[in-house]
Amino acid sequence: MTPDALILAFVLALLAALAVIAFYSHRRQQRFKPTQSRDHIFRCTKCDYVYTDDEDVELSRCPQCGTMNEEMEF
């Protein structure tokens, strides 16, 4: 084997090992990362109670007093 081929094989082996470690680390972080909630946040206009509801509703009934409320905009 020529020295150039030996150096190339060594560099390729290091890059492959680095890629495997990066892939493993990324998969491990995804497994333990909490998923982001798609729920909307609502604040009751009558009793100021803050609660969440599904993303597909525009108006939501307050669980405390029953008033219909619109989604909060930040």
C-alpha positions in Angstrom: 0.0 0.0 0.0 1.2 3.4 -0.8 1.5 6.1 1.9 -1.2 8.1 0.1 -3.7 5.2 0.2 -2.9 4.5 3.8 -3.5 8.1 4.8 -6.8 8.2 2.8 -8.0 5.0 4.5 -7.2 6.4 7.9 -9.0 9.7 7.3 -12.0 7.9 5.8 -12.2 5.6 8.8 -12.0 8.6 11.2 -14.8 10.4 9.3 -17.0 7.2 9.3 -16.5 6.9 13.0 -17.4 10.5 13.6 -20.5 10.1 11.4 -21.6 7.1 13.4 -21.1 8.9 16.7 -23.0 12.0 15.5 -25.9 9.8 14.2 -26.1 7.9 17.5 -26.0 11.1 19.6 -28.7 12.7 17.5 -31.0 9.7 17.8 -30.4 9.6 21.5 -31.3 13.3 22.0 -34.5 12.8 20.0 -35.6 9.9 22.1 -35.5 11.8 25.4 -36.5 15.3 24.1 -40.1 16.2 25.1 -42.4 16.7 22.2 -43.8 20.2 21.8 -47.5 20.6 22.4 -49.7 21.8 19.5 -52.4 22.9 21.9 -53.6 26.5 21.9 -53.6 28.7 25.1 -56.7 30.4 26.3 -57.4 32.9 29.0 -60.9 33.3 30.4 -62.2 36.9 30.1 -64.5 36.4 33.1 -62.4 34.6 35.7 -58.8 35.0 34.2 -58.2 31.2 34.3 -55.5 30.1 31.8 -55.9 26.7 30.1 -55.1 24.8 26.9 -57.3 23.2 24.3 -56.8 21.4 21.0 -55.3 23.1 18.1 -58.4 22.7 15.9 -60.8 24.9 18.0 -61.1 28.6 17.6 -63.4 29.1 20.7 -63.0 27.1 23.8 -65.2 26.9 26.9 -63.5 27.7 30.2 -63.4 24.7 32.5 -63.9 26.9 35.6 -66.9 29.1 34.7 -68.1 27.9 31.3 -67.4 31.2 29.4 -66.5 30.9 25.7 -63.0 32.4 25.0 -60.8 33.1 22.0 -57.2 31.9 21.7 -54.5 34.1 23.3 -52.1 35.9 20.9 -48.6 36.5 22.1 
